[in-house]
Every structure is written in C-alpha cells, then in structure tokens.
Amino acid sequence: MNENIPPCPQCSSEYTYEMNNLVVCPECGHEWVPAAEGATGSAEATGERVIKDAVGNVLSDGDTVTVVKALKVKGNPSGIKAGTKVRNIRLVDGVDGHDIDCRIDGFGAMQLKSSVVKKA
C-alpha cells in the first residue's frame, strides 16, 4: 500500500486506494479528489468549522433558518411542516449529522441536520 494516501474522511478507513484522479474508500464507497480534501482541511486546521445549509449557504450561530421539507418527530403525530421558521440557531457537533441545536415553537428544544434547512 502507498503510505501517502489519506484515510477516508467519512469513515476513517485506512484501506483507501487511488483510481485515476480520485481516492476511493472500499468500505463506505466514498470517492474524493485529494486536492479538494486538502483545501477544506486547511479551514479545519485553523479551528474553523464550516456548516452549510441545503442550498450551500454558510450558517453561523444566531441565524434564522427555514425547514425545507416536512420532518417526522417521534411522539408527535403532526411533525414539523416545511416552511417552519427557526430563529437563533446554535451550531454544535451533534450525533448522526445533527449539527444545529434550536428551539422550535410548539415542539421545544431539538437538533436538526443542516441538510434540511435553508438560511432565511
């Protein structure tokens, strides 16, 4: 194995290999260009965390976002409707990609994924 091939950024597998211009992970199937991964790695090296919404806008603490698709909520028959505004979000390192901590009127405190919201 070539020792200068980076591990997979999604599953941290060390069994990655090169295929043409891409680096491929055989365990999770993730493919990426090593140069593009290094560019995002520089932002992480400075301590900055970049979280983007469903359309690619960069989110920050205190933003107001809109839910773009209906979400089911355990224990609640109605769920969260598309178009619901969520004010004063906090960005966190959550579990399973839930990187927004917020309080939604009628539901209380919960965590959302950035892929289901749009910056308002």
MMTF fields as JSON, N, C-alpha, C and O atoms, coordinates in Angstrom:
{
  "mmtfVersion": "1.0.0",
  "mmtfProducer": "UNKNOWN",
  "numBonds": 479,
  "numAtoms": 480,
  "numGroups": 120,
  "numChains": 1,
  "numModels": 1,
  "chainsPerModel": [1],
  "groupsPerChain": [120],
  "chainIdList": ["A"],
  "bondAtomList": [4, 2, 8, 6, 12, 10, 16, 14, 20, 18, 24, 22, 28, 26, 32, 30, 36, 34, 40, 38, 44, 42, 48, 46, 52, 50, 56, 54, 60, 58, 64, 62, 68, 66, 72, 70, 76, 74, 80, 78, 84, 82, 88, 86, 92, 90, 96, 94, 100, 98, 104, 102, 108, 106, 112, 110, 116, 114, 120, 118, 124, 122, 128, 126, 132, 130, 136, 134, 140, 138, 144, 142, 148, 146, 152, 150, 156, 154, 160, 158, 164, 162, 168, 166, 172, 170, 176, 174, 180, 178, 184, 182, 188, 186, 192, 190, 196, 194, 200, 198, 204, 202, 208, 206, 212, 210, 216, 214, 220, 218, 224, 222, 228, 226, 232, 230, 236, 234, 240, 238, 244, 242, 248, 246, 252, 250, 256, 254, 260, 258, 264, 262, 268, 266, 272, 270, 276, 274, 280, 278, 284, 282, 288, 286, 292, 290, 296, 294, 300, 298, 304, 302, 308, 306, 312, 310, 316, 314, 320, 318, 324, 322, 328, 326, 332, 330, 336, 334, 340, 338, 344, 342, 348, 346, 352, 350, 356, 354, 360, 358, 364, 362, 368, 366, 372, 370, 376, 374, 380, 378, 384, 382, 388, 386, 392, 390, 396, 394, 400, 398, 404, 402, 408, 406, 412, 410, 416, 414, 420, 418, 424, 422, 428, 426, 432, 430, 436, 434, 440, 438, 444, 442, 448, 446, 452, 450, 456, 454, 460, 458, 464, 462, 468, 466, 472, 470, 476, 474],
  "bondOrderList": [1, 1, 1, 1, 1, 1, 1, 1, 1, 1, 1, 1, 1, 1, 1, 1, 1, 1, 1, 1, 1, 1, 1, 1, 1, 1, 1, 1, 1, 1, 1, 1, 1, 1, 1, 1, 1, 1, 1, 1, 1, 1, 1, 1, 1, 1, 1, 1, 1, 1, 1, 1, 1, 1, 1, 1, 1, 1, 1, 1, 1, 1, 1, 1, 1, 1, 1, 1, 1, 1, 1, 1, 1, 1, 1, 1, 1, 1, 1, 1, 1, 1, 1, 1, 1, 1, 1, 1, 1, 1, 1, 1, 1, 1, 1, 1, 1, 1, 1, 1, 1, 1, 1, 1, 1, 1, 1, 1, 1, 1, 1, 1, 1, 1, 1, 1, 1, 1, 1],
  "groupList": [{"groupName": "MET", "atomNameList": ["N", "CA", "C", "O"], "elementList": ["N", "C", "C", "O"], "formalChargeList": [0, 0, 0, 0], "bondAtomList": [1, 0, 2, 1, 3, 2], "bondOrderList": [1, 1, 2], "singleLetterCode": "M", "chemCompType": "L-PEPTIDE LINKING"}, {"groupName": "ASN", "atomNameList": ["N", "CA", "C", "O"], "elementList": ["N", "C", "C", "O"], "formalChargeList": [0, 0, 0, 0], "bondAtomList": [1, 0, 2, 1, 3, 2], "bondOrderList": [1, 1, 2], "singleLetterCode": "N", "chemCompType": "L-PEPTIDE LINKING"}, {"groupName": "GLU", "atomNameList": ["N", "CA", "C", "O"], "elementList": ["N", "C", "C", "O"], "formalChargeList": [0, 0, 0, 0], "bondAtomList": [1, 0, 2, 1, 3, 2], "bondOrderList": [1, 1, 2], "singleLetterCode": "E", "chemCompType": "L-PEPTIDE LINKING"}, {"groupName": "ILE", "atomNameList": ["N", "CA", "C", "O"], "elementList": ["N", "C", "C", "O"], "formalChargeList": [0, 0, 0, 0], "bondAtomList": [1, 0, 2, 1, 3, 2], "bondOrderList": [1, 1, 2], "singleLetterCode": "I", "chemCompType": "L-PEPTIDE LINKING"}, {"groupName": "PRO", "atomNameList": ["N", "CA", "C", "O"], "elementList": ["N", "C", "C", "O"], "formalChargeList": [0, 0, 0, 0], "bondAtomList": [1, 0, 2, 1, 3, 2], "bondOrderList": [1, 1, 2], "singleLetterCode": "P", "chemCompType": "L-PEPTIDE LINKING"}, {"groupName": "CYS", "atomNameList": ["N", "CA", "C", "O"], "elementList": ["N", "C", "C", "O"], "formalChargeList": [0, 0, 0, 0], "bondAtomList": [1, 0, 2, 1, 3, 2], "bondOrderList": [1, 1, 2], "singleLetterCode": "C", "chemCompType": "L-PEPTIDE LINKING"}, {"groupName": "GLN", "atomNameList": ["N", "CA", "C", "O"], "elementList": ["N", "C", "C", "O"], "formalChargeList": [0, 0, 0, 0], "bondAtomList": [1, 0, 2, 1, 3, 2], "bondOrderList": [1, 1, 2], "singleLetterCode": "Q", "chemCompType": "L-PEPTIDE LINKING"}, {"groupName": "SER", "atomNameList": ["N", "CA", "C", "O"], "elementList": ["N", "C", "C", "O"], "formalChargeList": [0, 0, 0, 0], "bondAtomList": [1, 0, 2, 1, 3, 2], "bondOrderList": [1, 1, 2], "singleLetterCode": "S", "chemCompType": "L-PEPTIDE LINKING"}, {"groupName": "TYR", "atomNameList": ["N", "CA", "C", "O"], "elementList": ["N", "C", "C", "O"], "formalChargeList": [0, 0, 0, 0], "bondAtomList": [1, 0, 2, 1, 3, 2], "bondOrderList": [1, 1, 2], "singleLetterCode": "Y", "chemCompType": "L-PEPTIDE LINKING"}, {"groupName": "THR", "atomNameList": ["N", "CA", "C", "O"], "elementList": ["N", "C", "C", "O"], "formalChargeList": [0, 0, 0, 0], "bondAtomList": [1, 0, 2, 1, 3, 2], "bondOrderList": [1, 1, 2], "singleLetterCode": "T", "chemCompType": "L-PEPTIDE LINKING"}, {"groupName": "LEU", "atomNameList": ["N", "CA", "C", "O"], "elementList": ["N", "C", "C", "O"], "formalChargeList": [0, 0, 0, 0], "bondAtomList": [1, 0, 2, 1, 3, 2], "bondOrderList": [1, 1, 2], "singleLetterCode": "L", "chemCompType": "L-PEPTIDE LINKING"}, {"groupName": "VAL", "atomNameList": ["N", "CA", "C", "O"], "elementList": ["N", "C", "C", "O"], "formalChargeList": [0, 0, 0, 0], "bondAtomList": [1, 0, 2, 1, 3, 2], "bondOrderList": [1, 1, 2], "singleLetterCode": "V", "chemCompType": "L-PEPTIDE LINKING"}, {"groupName": "GLY", "atomNameList": ["N", "CA", "C", "O"], "elementList": ["N", "C", "C", "O"], "formalChargeList": [0, 0, 0, 0], "bondAtomList": [1, 0, 2, 1, 3, 2], "bondOrderList": [1, 1, 2], "singleLetterCode": "G", "chemCompType": "PEPTIDE LINKING"}, {"groupName": "HIS", "atomNameList": ["N", "CA", "C", "O"], "elementList": ["N", "C", "C", "O"], "formalChargeList": [0, 0, 0, 0], "bondAtomList": [1, 0, 2, 1, 3, 2], "bondOrderList": [1, 1, 2], "singleLetterCode": "H", "chemCompType": "L-PEPTIDE LINKING"}, {"groupName": "TRP", "atomNameList": ["N", "CA", "C", "O"], "elementList": ["N", "C", "C", "O"], "formalChargeList": [0, 0, 0, 0], "bondAtomList": [1, 0, 2, 1, 3, 2], "bondOrderList": [1, 1, 2], "singleLetterCode": "W", "chemCompType": "L-PEPTIDE LINKING"}, {"groupName": "ALA", "atomNameList": ["N", "CA", "C", "O"], "elementList": ["N", "C", "C", "O"], "formalChargeList": [0, 0, 0, 0], "bondAtomList": [1, 0, 2, 1, 3, 2], "bondOrderList": [1, 1, 2], "singleLetterCode": "A", "chemCompType": "L-PEPTIDE LINKING"}, {"groupName": "ARG", "atomNameList": ["N", "CA", "C", "O"], "elementList": ["N", "C", "C", "O"], "formalChargeList": [0, 0, 0, 0], "bondAtomList": [1, 0, 2, 1, 3, 2], "bondOrderList": [1, 1, 2], "singleLetterCode": "R", "chemCompType": "L-PEPTIDE LINKING"}, {"groupName": "LYS", "atomNameList": ["N", "CA", "C", "O"], "elementList": ["N", "C", "C", "O"], "formalChargeList": [0, 0, 0, 0], "bondAtomList": [1, 0, 2, 1, 3, 2], "bondOrderList": [1, 1, 2], "singleLetterCode": "K", "chemCompType": "L-PEPTIDE LINKING"}, {"groupName": "ASP", "atomNameList": ["N", "CA", "C", "O"], "elementList": ["N", "C", "C", "O"], "formalChargeList": [0, 0, 0, 0], "bondAtomList": [1, 0, 2, 1, 3, 2], "bondOrderList": [1, 1, 2], "singleLetterCode": "D", "chemCompType": "L-PEPTIDE LINKING"}, {"groupName": "PHE", "atomNameList": ["N", "CA", "C", "O"], "elementList": ["N", "C", "C", "O"], "formalChargeList": [0, 0, 0, 0], "bondAtomList": [1, 0, 2, 1, 3, 2], "bondOrderList": [1, 1, 2], "singleLetterCode": "F", "chemCompType": "L-PEPTIDE LINKING"}],
  "groupTypeList": [0, 1, 2, 1, 3, 4, 4, 5, 4, 6, 5, 7, 7, 2, 8, 9, 8, 2, 0, 1, 1, 10, 11, 11, 5, 4, 2, 5, 12, 13, 2, 14, 11, 4, 15, 15, 2, 12, 15, 9, 12, 7, 15, 2, 15, 9, 12, 2, 16, 11, 3, 17, 18, 15, 11, 12, 1, 11, 10, 7, 18, 12, 18, 9, 11, 9, 11, 11, 17, 15, 10, 17, 11, 17, 12, 1, 4, 7, 12, 3, 17, 15, 12, 9, 17, 11, 16, 1, 3, 16, 10, 11, 18, 12, 11, 18, 12, 13, 18, 3, 18, 5, 16, 3, 18, 12, 19, 12, 15, 0, 6, 10, 17, 7, 7, 11, 11, 17, 17, 15],
  "groupIdList": [1, 2, 3, 4, 5, 6, 7, 8, 9, 10, 11, 12, 13, 14, 15, 16, 17, 18, 19, 20, 21, 22, 23, 24, 25, 26, 27, 28, 29, 30, 31, 32, 33, 34, 35, 36, 37, 38, 39, 40, 41, 42, 43, 44, 45, 46, 47, 48, 49, 50, 51, 52, 53, 54, 55, 56, 57, 58, 59, 60, 61, 62, 63, 64, 65, 66, 67, 68, 69, 70, 71, 72, 73, 74, 75, 76, 77, 78, 79, 80, 81, 82, 83, 84, 85, 86, 87, 88, 89, 90, 91, 92, 93, 94, 95, 96, 97, 98, 99, 100, 101, 102, 103, 104, 105, 106, 107, 108, 109, 110, 111, 112, 113, 114, 115, 116, 117, 118, 119, 120],
  "secStructList": [7, 7, 6, 6, 1, 7, 7, 7, 6, 6, 6, 7, 7, 1, 7, 7, 3, 3, 3, 6, 6, 3, 3, 3, 7, 6, 6, 6, 7, 7, 3, 3, 7, 2, 2, 2, 2, 2, 2, 2, 2, 2, 2, 2, 2, 6, 6, 7, 7, 7, 3, 3, 7, 6, 6, 1, 7, 3, 3, 7, 6, 6, 7, 7, 3, 3, 3, 7, 1, 7, 3, 3, 3, 6, 6, 3, 3, 3, 3, 3, 7, 6, 6, 7, 3, 3, 7, 1, 7, 3, 3, 7, 7, 7, 1, 6, 6, 7, 7, 3, 3, 3, 3, 3, 6, 6, 6, 3, 3, 3, 3, 3, 7, 4, 4, 4, 3, 3, 3, 7],
  "xCoordList": [0.835, 0.0, 0.877, 1.978, 0.354, 1.055, 0.76, -0.404, 1.79, 1.587, 1.155, 0.76, 1.209, 0.802, -0.628, -1.014, -1.418, -2.833, -3.585, -3.436, -4.394, -5.08, -6.191, -6.716, -6.555, -7.697, -8.998, -9.029, -10.055, -11.359, -11.875, -11.873, -12.319, -12.83, -14.2, -14.6, -14.927, -16.248, -16.201, -16.805, -15.481, -15.489, -14.127, -13.995, -13.108, -11.744, -11.07, -10.157, -11.505, -10.892, -9.499, -9.279, -8.566, -7.197, -6.95, -5.835, -7.975, -7.827, -8.204, -8.726, -7.957, -8.283, -7.281, -6.156, -7.708, -6.818, -7.114, -8.183, -6.149, -6.3, -6.911, -6.577, -7.824, -8.407, -8.485, -9.313, -7.614, -7.49, -7.181, -6.146, -8.044, -7.807, -8.425, -8.217, -9.172, -9.909, -9.233, -8.423, -9.579, -9.218, -10.53, -11.519, -10.556, -11.777, -11.659, -10.604, -12.748, -12.815, -13.635, -14.804, -13.051, -13.806, -14.847, -15.755, -14.745, -15.679, -16.998, -18.066, -16.934, -18.179, -18.514, -19.616, -17.581, -17.841, -17.624, -17.914, -17.119, -16.893, -15.739, -14.704, -15.921, -14.873, -14.599, -15.534, -13.331, -12.998, -11.69, -10.898, -11.481, -10.25, -9.34, -9.736, -8.129, -7.27, -6.967, -6.848, -6.838, -6.533, -7.701, -7.479, -8.94, -10.111, -10.254, -10.688, -9.901, -9.969, -8.943, -9.203, -7.788, -6.763, -7.184, -6.809, -7.967, -8.426, -9.391, -9.332, -10.28, -11.189, -10.449, -10.836, -9.414, -8.636, -7.936, -7.704, -7.587, -6.934, -7.88, -7.442, -9.184, -10.158, -10.296, -10.45, -10.239, -10.337, -9.076, -9.138, -7.932, -6.675, -6.637, -5.979, -7.334, -7.369, -8.443, -8.604, -9.175, -10.195, -11.563, -12.508, -11.703, -12.985, -13.799, -13.274, -15.084, -15.987, -16.986, -17.683, -17.065, -17.956, -19.143, -18.987, -20.329, -21.557, -22.43, -22.69, -22.884, -23.693, -25.103, -25.327, -26.057, -27.451, -27.718, -26.783, -28.969, -29.341, -28.974, -28.798, -28.856, -28.533, -27.106, -26.722, -26.316, -24.905, -24.541, -23.377, -25.479, -25.165, -24.468, -24.838, -23.468, -22.745, -23.591, -24.069, -23.771, -24.552, -23.636, -22.469, -24.177, -23.437, -24.4, -25.617, -23.856, -24.682, -25.583, -25.147, -26.839, -27.774, -28.568, -29.443, -28.3, -29.035, -30.478, -30.819, -31.32, -32.684, -32.75, -32.294, -33.318, -33.405, -34.85, -35.688, -35.125, -36.443, -36.3, -35.396, -37.183, -37.18, -37.685, -38.741, -36.929, -37.287, -38.102, -38.657, -38.195, -39.034, -39.688, -39.161, -40.833, -41.575, -40.762, -40.175, -40.732, -39.954, -40.872, -41.738, -40.685, -41.426, -40.717, -39.487, -41.493, -40.953, -41.559, -42.78, -40.702, -41.198, -42.068, -41.714, -43.198, -44.083, -44.999, -45.783, -44.917, -45.78, -46.426, -45.713, -47.753, -48.4, -48.269, -48.325, -48.095, -48.085, -46.697, -46.585, -45.656, -44.313, -44.069, -44.859, -42.965, -42.605, -42.886, -42.405, -43.657, -44.038, -42.939, -42.17, -42.875, -41.951, -42.346, -43.53, -41.35, -41.612, -41.588, -41.726, -41.415, -41.356, -40.068, -38.979, -40.2, -39.021, -38.463, -39.202, -37.131, -36.435, -35.457, -34.586, -35.597, -34.76, -33.662, -33.807, -32.564, -31.475, -30.909, -30.955, -30.376, -29.812, -28.421, -27.755, -27.991, -26.622, -26.024, -26.666, -24.796, -24.11, -23.348, -22.601, -23.543, -22.93, -22.352, -22.658, -21.512, -21.044, -22.007, -21.783, -23.062, -24.103, -23.865, -22.835, -24.841, -24.778, -25.479, -26.525, -24.923, -25.513, -25.793, -26.794, -24.948, -25.109, -26.058, -26.3, -26.6, -27.473, -26.577, -26.108, -26.338, -25.369, -25.987, -25.263, -27.309, -27.989, -28.806, -29.638, -28.561, -29.32, -30.259, -29.816, -31.562, -32.513, -33.728, -33.869, -34.596, -35.868, -36.959, -36.955, -37.893, -38.97, -40.267, -40.608, -40.987, -42.261, -43.223, -43.434, -43.798, -44.727, -44.065, -44.755, -42.733, -42.014, -40.972, -40.721, -40.366, -39.33, -37.941, -37.741, -36.983, -35.591, -35.373, -35.871, -34.627, -34.288, -33.087, -32.645, -32.563, -31.435, -31.891, -32.685, -31.372, -31.708, -30.437, -29.342, -30.596, -29.488, -29.465, -30.514, -28.273, -28.163, -28.686, -29.001, -28.784, -29.251, -30.761, -31.257, -31.512, -32.961, -33.41, -34.607, -32.467, -32.825, -32.21, -31.246, -32.795, -32.302, -32.209, -33.112, -31.134, -30.952, -32.031, -32.287, -32.66, -33.751, -33.229, -34.01],
  "yCoordList": [-1.187, 0.0, 1.248, 1.266, 2.277, 3.55, 4.284, 4.45, 4.717, 5.303, 6.752, 7.275, 7.436, 8.831, 9.018, 10.142, 7.957, 8.071, 8.346, 7.596, 9.416, 9.774, 8.78, 8.115, 8.67, 7.823, 8.469, 9.657, 7.699, 8.181, 9.265, 9.054, 10.429, 11.487, 11.17, 11.804, 10.203, 9.876, 8.789, 8.934, 7.687, 6.566, 6.305, 5.393, 7.084, 6.977, 5.645, 5.228, 4.981, 3.723, 3.973, 4.946, 3.102, 3.244, 2.465, 2.475, 1.789, 0.946, 1.655, 1.018, 2.939, 3.689, 3.411, 2.983, 3.662, 3.448, 4.494, 5.104, 4.69, 5.662, 5.0, 3.868, 5.741, 5.294, 6.535, 7.419, 6.592, 7.76, 8.999, 9.028, 10.016, 11.241, 11.172, 12.078, 10.128, 10.035, 9.114, 8.262, 9.302, 8.354, 7.713, 8.415, 6.385, 5.629, 4.853, 4.3, 4.815, 4.016, 2.763, 2.878, 1.569, 0.354, 0.008, -0.777, 0.567, 0.211, 0.975, 0.383, 2.293, 3.059, 3.541, 4.039, 3.403, 3.784, 5.259, 5.708, 6.029, 7.461, 7.689, 7.029, 8.628, 8.993, 10.486, 11.272, 10.889, 12.299, 12.587, 11.686, 13.869, 14.336, 14.795, 15.664, 14.239, 14.583, 16.07, 16.569, 16.799, 18.226, 18.999, 19.929, 18.638, 19.321, 19.034, 19.902, 17.845, 17.497, 18.286, 18.653, 18.557, 19.345, 20.791, 21.432, 21.324, 22.706, 22.877, 23.887, 21.899, 22.002, 21.685, 22.162, 20.905, 20.583, 21.799, 21.854, 22.792, 23.987, 24.81, 25.434, 24.823, 25.536, 24.846, 25.507, 23.499, 22.772, 22.95, 22.95, 23.101, 23.266, 24.581, 24.672, 25.608, 26.897, 26.92, 27.929, 25.826, 25.74, 26.177, 26.185, 26.541, 26.964, 25.75, 24.807, 25.795, 24.737, 25.364, 26.31, 24.854, 25.409, 24.468, 23.313, 24.974, 24.193, 24.928, 26.122, 24.202, 24.804, 24.246, 23.109, 25.065, 24.621, 23.808, 23.457, 23.51, 22.638, 23.217, 22.461, 24.53, 25.15, 25.68, 26.283, 25.472, 25.835, 27.118, 27.516, 27.786, 28.993, 28.611, 27.621, 29.382, 29.111, 29.586, 30.721, 28.714, 29.038, 29.484, 29.096, 30.303, 30.716, 30.795, 30.781, 30.876, 30.952, 32.187, 33.26, 32.029, 33.137, 33.35, 34.216, 32.596, 32.747, 32.283, 31.547, 32.735, 32.253, 31.375, 31.77, 30.185, 29.242, 28.808, 28.975, 28.251, 27.724, 26.248, 25.857, 25.427, 23.994, 23.794, 24.312, 23.036, 22.896, 21.652, 21.554, 20.694, 19.526, 19.099, 19.349, 18.457, 18.021, 16.977, 16.079, 17.105, 16.198, 15.491, 16.117, 14.187, 13.424, 13.565, 13.579, 13.669, 13.793, 12.686, 12.539, 11.906, 10.822, 11.393, 12.392, 10.76, 11.173, 12.322, 12.772, 12.812, 13.901, 13.511, 13.263, 13.452, 12.979, 13.922, 13.466, 15.221, 16.154, 16.387, 16.579, 16.378, 16.634, 18.106, 18.957, 18.406, 19.781, 19.986, 19.223, 21.005, 21.258, 22.008, 22.758, 21.798, 22.555, 24.026, 24.36, 24.9, 26.327, 26.875, 28.083, 26.006, 26.455, 27.247, 26.78, 28.454, 29.28, 28.927, 28.741, 28.841, 28.551, 29.691, 29.943, 30.381, 31.545, 31.188, 30.283, 31.927, 31.862, 30.45, 29.869, 29.901, 28.552, 28.576, 29.611, 27.435, 27.255, 26.074, 25.034, 26.235, 25.157, 24.328, 24.864, 23.008, 22.09, 20.891, 20.666, 20.122, 18.842, 17.785, 17.194, 17.549, 16.638, 15.209, 14.876, 14.372, 12.954, 12.708, 13.301, 11.846, 11.445, 12.622, 12.601, 13.641, 14.755, 15.837, 16.792, 15.723, 16.753, 17.86, 17.788, 18.887, 19.907, 21.259, 22.244, 21.327, 22.561, 22.29, 21.384, 23.079, 22.997, 24.194, 25.325, 23.962, 25.063, 24.79, 23.72, 25.788, 25.659, 26.032, 27.128, 25.101, 25.316, 25.506, 24.713, 26.568, 26.85, 25.677, 25.212, 25.203, 24.087, 22.733, 21.736, 22.669, 21.404, 21.435, 20.409, 22.582, 22.693, 22.542, 22.727, 22.202, 22.092, 20.818, 19.754, 20.928, 19.756, 20.065, 21.21, 19.025, 19.165, 18.833, 17.916, 19.601, 19.407, 19.184, 19.546, 18.588, 18.46, 19.698, 20.229, 20.149, 21.336, 21.064, 22.007, 19.802, 19.467, 19.63, 19.513, 19.895, 20.054, 21.476, 21.726, 22.42, 23.819, 24.715, 24.348, 25.905, 26.914, 28.219, 28.552, 28.964, 30.235, 31.21, 31.363, 31.868, 32.79, 34.185, 35.091],
  "zCoordList": [0.0, 0.0, 0.0, 0.55, -0.631, -0.655, 0.651, 1.018, 1.345, 2.67, 2.647, 3.689, 1.494, 1.465, 0.962, 0.64, 0.887, 0.555, 1.859, 2.823, 1.901, 3.148, 3.49, 2.597, 4.763, 5.14, 4.687, 4.366, 4.662, 4.228, 5.181, 6.394, 4.66, 5.535, 6.135, 7.112, 5.571, 6.107, 7.167, 8.229, 6.888, 7.831, 8.455, 9.272, 8.091, 8.631, 8.311, 9.024, 7.259, 6.869, 6.312, 5.59, 6.646, 6.167, 4.878, 4.356, 4.357, 3.178, 1.883, 0.968, 1.788, 0.586, -0.52, -0.265, -1.757, -2.898, -3.969, -3.982, -4.866, -5.944, -7.174, -7.524, -7.827, -9.085, -9.974, -9.75, -10.985, -11.859, -11.006, -10.341, -11.008, -10.231, -8.841, -8.034, -8.546, -7.294, -6.298, -6.662, -5.033, -3.979, -3.56, -3.35, -3.434, -3.191, -1.888, -1.579, -1.127, 0.092, -0.216, -0.586, -0.074, -0.378, 0.681, 0.406, 1.874, 2.94, 2.852, 3.005, 2.606, 2.552, 1.141, 0.911, 0.191, -1.189, -1.483, -2.592, -0.519, -0.71, -1.681, -1.59, -2.613, -3.558, -3.422, -3.265, -3.481, -3.377, -4.093, -4.368, -4.39, -5.007, -3.87, -3.092, -3.747, -2.611, -2.499, -1.38, -3.592, -3.531, -2.927, -2.151, -3.262, -2.712, -1.23, -0.473, -0.809, 0.611, 1.398, 2.544, 0.818, 1.491, 1.659, 2.64, 0.707, 0.793, 1.967, 2.669, 2.19, 3.323, 4.618, 5.685, 4.535, 5.72, 6.29, 7.498, 5.451, 5.95, 6.814, 7.78, 6.481, 7.306, 8.66, 9.686, 8.657, 9.916, 10.749, 11.978, 10.087, 10.809, 11.568, 12.604, 11.073, 11.759, 12.845, 13.531, 13.006, 14.046, 13.567, 14.356, 12.305, 11.783, 11.349, 10.758, 11.655, 11.249, 10.292, 10.657, 9.083, 8.071, 7.916, 7.517, 8.235, 8.089, 7.095, 7.242, 6.075, 5.011, 5.044, 5.461, 4.595, 4.547, 3.284, 2.565, 3.014, 1.9, 0.535, -0.42, 0.425, -0.866, -0.925, -1.927, 0.117, 0.093, 0.805, 0.766, 1.455, 2.216, 3.515, 4.148, 3.917, 5.152, 6.332, 6.346, 7.314, 8.509, 9.64, 9.699, 10.536, 11.716, 12.897, 12.711, 14.108, 15.313, 15.253, 14.836, 15.67, 15.717, 14.45, 14.422, 13.402, 12.141, 12.295, 13.222, 11.36, 11.247, 10.004, 8.931, 10.153, 9.045, 8.853, 9.739, 7.682, 7.343, 7.019, 6.281, 7.566, 7.279, 5.855, 5.495, 5.029, 3.612, 3.298, 2.203, 4.221, 3.982, 5.285, 6.369, 5.172, 6.357, 7.111, 6.508, 8.44, 9.284, 10.26, 10.871, 10.408, 11.4, 12.737, 12.799, 13.802, 15.153, 15.993, 16.055, 16.642, 17.493, 18.604, 19.229, 18.843, 19.922, 19.558, 20.394, 18.321, 17.902, 16.571, 15.599, 16.507, 15.286, 14.094, 12.953, 14.323, 13.202, 12.615, 11.404, 13.404, 12.904, 12.646, 13.056, 11.959, 11.634, 10.156, 9.319, 9.833, 8.451, 7.707, 8.306, 6.411, 5.563, 5.618, 5.575, 5.712, 5.786, 7.202, 7.396, 8.2, 9.587, 9.807, 9.472, 10.376, 10.653, 12.022, 12.989, 12.078, 13.323, 13.553, 12.72, 14.678, 14.968, 15.967, 16.789, 15.868, 16.84, 16.99, 18.074, 15.893, 15.927, 16.544, 16.555, 17.056, 17.542, 16.799, 16.655, 16.327, 15.626, 16.645, 17.464, 16.586, 17.539, 16.803, 15.632, 17.494, 16.968, 17.48, 18.536, 16.744, 17.191, 16.761, 16.175, 17.064, 16.744, 15.414, 15.154, 14.569, 13.29, 12.36, 11.644, 12.348, 11.432, 11.901, 11.164, 13.09, 13.641, 14.18, 15.316, 13.361, 13.734, 14.065, 14.212, 14.186, 14.577, 15.832, 15.86, 16.863, 18.103, 18.12, 17.922, 18.357, 18.274, 19.15, 19.742, 19.212, 19.909, 18.906, 18.344, 18.691, 17.726, 18.491, 19.369, 18.147, 18.817, 18.637, 17.517, 19.727, 19.684, 19.84, 20.052, 19.739, 19.856, 20.969, 21.602, 21.216, 22.228, 21.632, 20.431, 22.492, 22.066, 21.271, 21.639, 20.179, 19.372, 18.506, 18.411, 17.873, 16.961, 15.551, 15.339, 14.578, 13.178, 12.369, 12.798, 11.204, 10.274, 9.382, 9.019, 9.035, 8.194, 6.784, 6.057, 6.387, 5.038, 4.878, 3.757, 5.942, 5.837, 6.113, 6.257, 6.189, 6.436, 5.373, 4.702, 5.238, 4.31, 5.072, 5.84, 4.876, 5.561, 5.111, 3.917, 6.082, 5.758, 5.483, 5.193]
}
